[in-house]
Amino acid sequence: MKVTVHVMLKTGVLDPQGEAVRHALGALGFDGVNGVRQGKVIELDLAEGTSEADVEAMCERLLANTVIESYRVDMP
């Protein structure tokens, strides 16, 4: 079973990588970009029967730093 986890910095947390991308886009002539937030996508190939609670526990314990990041789980 394929599961996708999207991890992003929480609103209000500074995103220096996103700011660097925004600045680089401006330098390349893309002046209409007012902000960039950078995150990560984690794809998990899990055994059938793995519960959403198991995936949530994975996120809470390892995949996301829940102090500064939020996450969303997409399960079939």
Secondary structure, 3 states (H helix, E strand, C coil): CEEEEEEEECCCCCCHHHHHHHHHHHHCCCCCCCCCCCEEEEEEECCCCCCHHHHHHHHHHHHCCCCCEEEEEECC
